Amino acid sequence: MREFNPDDFIVRYPGQYDEREQKALDEWWAQAQAINNRGSIDVKALIEGTLPKETPGIGPVLPVTEAMVKYNHAKYEQENPLFNDAEYAKKAGYKDIPAYMTFGAPDDVYTSAFPPEARDTLLVSQASHWVENYTDIYPGDTLYFVTDERKMLDLTPAEGSVYRSTALYNAGTVYNQRGEIVNKVGIHYVESVKTYKPGRKPEDFEAMGFMGFWEDPDWMQKEDHIYTDSDYAYMKSVWEKEEIRGSEPRYWEDVKIGDKPAHVLEGPIIESVLPAFPFGQGLGGTRTMKKEILDPEVKKTMVKDAHGILRLPKESGYTPRVPDGAKASFMVEDGRGEALNEKMENENMDVDTADIHAAEGDMRAAIINFFGRDVSVHAINNWMGDAGRIHSVRWSIMPPETHAAFGKPVPESPYYVHWIEQAPGMEHAHVNSHGLTRDTAEVFSVVTDKYVKNGKYLVKLIWWIKDLQDTIWINGCTEVELPHRS
């Protein structure tokens, strides 16, 4: 974690902006006002591409390719036939293999940062997002992204701070080529930014690029776990109890408040997914080794790295190939999709059991929020069965108390939701770390409510994800629509 000298930065006060801030914020607020005052979008014109170019809030267009849908399923749904067999999916009432409901809900389409030209450093906290599902997504669809609402709330303390802290909230709609609403999306987070005093900015600030302006808590305080045989025995016991409900309906009447779905465990997570504008599930990331570790013959071929993590001899065995042309947001100009594939092919060799990270060092990386969201979706898919539908998923990471515990206090946003506190017996629990590579991700969940809304029979589950050290790094809430016997 980089150290910053507070004396190098301008002290900020709520609602008081200098010329640099005011100029950038005037433009930001003008764009936000245009979006908020726009009214309903002409969906037919949106799809036909005939909307006026100056229409505020219009985002990118995303073709849903079979390759990209199957790429995500290779990471999260290796065993569920609903996501891998088109004929099976059709018998279950789908038109084809369905994409994840989060396929068209990318953070980076709907985010609206505090103007970069009005700050020098950036600290992000309190991500608290949601996605509602209205129509299934299939290969061959086309998704159209529209931002409908944009808000900024100044959280800077009255007594002043070197941080200008703002809560940023964006909401929007995703449509398909038939003009149907696919998703409603809400993205919220807090940005705490600093601006150098004249003459205090480091000479190499611009040359440092991302590392010059990015600020993080010291997440690496968390102990790096070394995996043992007893860890694998525990992981195996969780995997053996996982249940894919499949074609047997889980009826709404049979669900009881307090029911606890079987745990789902992913990992160890060797590499996190990356943002990939405008893909909602990102690129990269390794899949779980569940299938291989449970197979005695395959397990014999696996080797342990310096952290006790079992891997297949070749990286291509656990890193799904990125579809051609897909690019990650951080390296769009470099063709990250192709680069990831090339890296995987170049490293398609025997594992160096001494330290297989030697080529790129042994640093850990923070796991992005939507990885945890999608692991939770996988757990709910297992539980609800083919006849269920996820109506909404909401999730939160990096609460203010955790930022403070890891060295970066931030003011609390009124938009942040502490979901885990709503689960019976978890009233005093909270997200107390950040997920890091080499962690596992174990999903715990409990049914906390059931009700009928707009003719839909819904069940509410609160969920959270822990690693093997019992630290919680993400929590959320999922509404599931289940079939009714009548």
N, C-alpha and C positions, 0 to 999 in steps of 0.2 A: 504494500500500500504506500503510495506516495505521500510525503508529508508536505503540508502547506503552512506557511507562516501567516496567521490571521492579520498581522500588521501590514501585509502586502495588499490588502483588499479594501475596497470602499465599503463603508457601513451603510446598509440600506434600511429604509423605514417603509411600513405599509402605505401604499397609495402615493408615495413620493418618488418621482422618477426623474432622473437627470436627462439631458438632451439625447444621449445615446439610447437610453432605454425608451424614452417617449417616442422617438421617431420610429423605432422598430415595433413598439406596441401599438401605435396608431394604425399601422398597416395590419397587424394581427387582428386587432379589434374590428377593423373594417371588414376583413374577410369573414370573421366569425359572425358579425351582424348580418352580412349578406347571406350566409348559410341559414342562420336562425330565422331570417325574414323571408326566405325564398318561397316557402309554402310547399305544397305537394309537387312532386316531380311528374313530368309527362313521361310515363314509363314507355309508351309506344315510341315516342321520339328518342328516348334514351337508347332503346334497342336498335332502332333504325339508324342511329348516329346523326340525327337531324336536330338535336338540341343546339341552341346558340352556343358558340364557343365560350362565351363569358358566363354561362350558367354556373353558379357557385356550388361547390360540393361534389362535383362529378369526378369519380375516381377511375381507375384502370378497368380493363376488361380482361377476364381470365378464362381461357378455354379449359375445360375439365378433361384432361386426357386420361385414357385408360392406364397409360404408363405411370402417371403421377399418382393415380388412385392406388394402383397395386404397389407402388414404391412405399407409400405410407403404411399400407396393410402389412408389408413385409417387416415393418418395424414393430407394429402393435397388434396385428391380428394374424399371426402365422398359423394358428390352429382352427380358427372359426370358419367353417365352410361358407357361411353367409357372405363373407368378405373376399372369398377366393374362388367360388364356383358359381358362375352365372346361372346355370340351370337350377342349382339348389336355391339361389336367391329368388328366382322367378317362382318356384314352388312355394316359397315363403311369403309371396305377395309383393315382391319388389320387381321393378322393371329390368334390373341388372344388378351387378354387385354395387351396393351403395357406397358412396364416399363417406368419410367421417363428416358429421354435421359441422365440424370446425374447419373443414377444408377451405371454405370461403370466408374466414373470419380472421384475417391477419392484423396483428397489432399495427404494423407499419403503414397500412393503408389509412387507418383512422387516427393515428397519433397526430398531434399538432404541438410541437415543442415550443417552449418559451423561446423567443426569437434568438437563434444562434449569434446574430450580429450584435445582440445586447448583453452578451455574457462571455466570460473566458473559460470558466470551469463548470462542470455539470455533475450533480449527484442525484440519482434517481431512487425513489423509495415508494412504498405503498401502492404497488400495482394492484388494482382491484377491478376485474373485467367480467363481462358476461356475454353470452351468446344464446339467443332463442332460436329454435328451429321450427320452420313452418312447412317446408317441402323437402323431400329427399333429393340428394345430389347424385347424379350418375355420370359415368363417362360419356362424353359427347355433349354435355350441357355447356353453356357459356354463362359466366357470372359477371354481373355488372355492379360495381360498388358505388354507393352514394352516401355522402356524409349529410346528416340531417340536423345535427345539433353540435355546438361547440361552446365550451365555457372555460373561464379561467377565474380562479379565486386566489387572491393574494393572502398567503398565510404568514408573511414576514412578521416577527414579533414586534409589538408596539415599542419596546425598548431599543429596537434596532439590532441588526445582525449583519455580519459580512455575507450571509446567505440571503438572497432574494428567493423565498420559497413560494411556489404557486401550485395549486391543485388544478390539473388540466383534465377536462372531461370531454369526450367525443362520443357521439352515437350516430349510427347510420343503418342503412338497409342494403341487403344484397338481393338482387333480382336475378332470375334466369331468363333465357331467350324467349320464354313464353309469357314473360311479364309477371310471373308469380313471385311473391316474396319467398325467398329461401331462408334468410336469416335476418334478425334484428341484432345489432351488435353495440356494446357499450365498452369503451376503453377509458380507464382512469388511472392516473399515477401522479406523483408529486415530483416536481423538479426543484432542486435547490441549487442555485447558480451563484457564482462569484465573479466579480470584475476587478481586475488589477488596478491599483492606483497608478497614476502617470509615473513612468520610469521604473516600475516594480516588476513588469512582466519579464520573465527569463528570455535571454537572447535567443535560445534555441526553441522557444515555445512553438512557433509555427512548424519547425522541422520535426518536432515530436509527434505531430499529428494527433491521432486518437489518444495516445498516452499523455499528451500534453494537457488536454482538457478534461479527460474522464476521471471521476473521483468515485471511490467505492469504500464501503466499510472493509475492515480487515477480515473478510470471510475466512481467510486461511488460518484463523485462530482455531477453527474446528479441527479436532484430531483426525489425522489421516489413518483410516482403518486398514489394518493388515488382516487379510482373510485367512481363516483357519479351517480345519476340517469340521470343527463344531459349527462354524458359520454356514458351511455348505450343507451340513446335516439339517440345520434349521431352515435354510432356504428350500431344501428338498421337501421338508415336511409341509411348507406352505404351498409349494407347487403341486404336490400330490393331492391337496385338498381343493385346488381350484376346480370350478365347475363351469363348463359352457352350457348354459341352459338349452340353447338351440331351439329345436322345433316344438318342445314341450312348453305350452303357454304358461306364463306366470300370471295368474288372474289377480286382479285388483282386490277382490274379496278375500283372497288367501293371505295377503300381506298384512302383517301386524306392526304397529308402531313399536319400535325396539328391536325389530329384526336386524341382524347383522350379516350382510353378504360375506361370502368367503373372501379372504384377503387375496390380493394380486400383488406379485412382487416382480419388479423389473430390475435387471442389472446383474452384476455390477456395471454401472454406466461408464463405459470407457471414453466415449466422446459424446458431447451434447449436440443436439440439433442447432442449426443457426437460422436466423431470420432469412427469409427468401421472398422478397417483394415480387408479386403479391400473394404468394402461397401461404395459406393460413397454418400449415403444419411444418413449414420450414424444410431445410435440407440437412443432410449429414446425420450424424448420430448412429450409435451402434444398437443392435437389437439385443434382447436378453439371451442368455445361454441356457435357458430352462430345458429345452428339448435335448440338447447335447449332454448336459450334466445328468439328466435323468436316464440317459442311455449308457449303460456300463461300458459297452464296446467303444462308443464314440468318446466317452470321457477318458478312456485310456490314451487316446491320441492327443488330448489337450495338455497344455503346459501352463505352469504358473509363472506370472511375471514377478517383479520384485515386491509387489504388494499382495501377493497371494491370489491374484485374479486369474481364474482359469480362462484360457483363450484357445481357440482353434489355431492350428499352425499357420494359417494364412488369413490375413485381415479380410479378404473378400468373403470369407465364410460367415462373418458376423457384421459386415458393413454393407447394407444393400446398395446396389449400384444406382447412382443418381441418373434420372432420365435425361437424355441428351437435350441440351438447350436450357435446362433449369439452372438458375444462378442464385447464389446467396446474396443478400442485400449488401454485405460488407465488401464484396469483391465482384460487383456486377461487371465492371470493365475488364476484369481478368478472366471472366468465364468460370466462375467458381464451380459450377456443376461439372464441367469437363475436368477442372483441376482436381476435384475430389476423386473422380474416377481414375485419373492418371496416377494420383498418389496411391490409391488402393492397388492399382496394377503394379506399380513400382515396388510396393511393399508386399507383394504377393510371394512371400518367401518364408523360410522357416523362422519361427520366433526366437529371438535372443533371450534366453531365460535369465540372463544376468540382469538385464534392464532393458526391456523392449522400448522404453521411452527415450533411450539415449540419443536418438537422432534429433528429437525436438525438445529435449529437456524433460524434467519431471514435475513441472508445474501443473496444478489443478485449475480447472475452469469452472465458473459458475454455470449451473444448468438453467436454461431459459424457462420462463414461466409456463409457456404453452406445452412444453414437454410433460410437465406434471399434469396439466389439464388433460392431455390426450391419454396419459396412462390411466387417469381416473375414468375417462370415457370407456376405455378398454374394460376396466373392472365392471362398470355398469352394463356394458354390452353382454358380458358373461352372465350377469345376474338376471337381467330382464328377459333374455331370450329373443327369438326372431320376431315375435309378435309385439314386442315393446318398442317404443320410440322415446328417445331423449327429447324432452320438450325444451329444456334449458339447462345450461351449465354456467355456474358462476364461481370465480376463484380469486384468491388474494395471496400475495406474498409480500415480504419485507415490511412488516408493520413498524411503527415508530419505535416501540420499545426494543425491538431487535436491532434496528439501526443504532440505537443508543448503546446497547450492550456490546456492539462490535465497533464502537468508536466514532459514530457519526450521528449525533442527536439531530432530529428533524421535528418540526411541528406536525401534529396529527391532522389529517384531512377528514372532514365530515363525510366524505364519500367512501372512505375505506370501511370494509366490512370484516369483522372478526367472526368467521363462520364457525370455527371449531367450538366456540363457547356455547353454541346452541345444541351441542350433542350431549346427551345424558352422561354424567360422570366426567365431562371434559370442561366444566364451567370455568375452571381456572387454568386451563391449558392455553397455549398460544404458539404461533409460529416462532420458533426460537433459533433458527439458523437459516442458512441458504444452502440449497442443494449444490453439491460439487461433483465433478467427475470423480469416478471411483467409488461413489456412494451407490447404495441400492435405493430403490423407490418402492416402498411397500404401502399399498392403498388400504386404509381402514375406512369403514363406512357404517352408518346406522340409519334406519328409517325413523324419521322424527315426526312425520305427519302424512296424512292421506286425505284427499278431498276431491270434489267434483267441481270443475271450472270450465265454463263454456262448453258443456257437454262432454268434456274429457275427464277420464278417471285417472287422477294424478297421485303420485307418491313422491314425497320429498325425502331425500337422503342428504345428510351432512357427511363429508368425507375429508380425510387428511392423509398426508403422505409422510412417512418416517423413514429414516435410514436405520441400519443395524445398531447405531449408537443411541437410538431412541430420540434423536433430534427431529423435530417437525419443520419442514421447510415450505409447505404449501397447504392450503385448506380451501374448501369450497362447498357448494351446494348444487345438487342436481335434481331437477324435476323429471320424472319418468311417467309417460302415459302407458298404462297397461290395459290389456283387454278385460272386458267385463263378461261374466258368464251369460248374462241375458242378451 
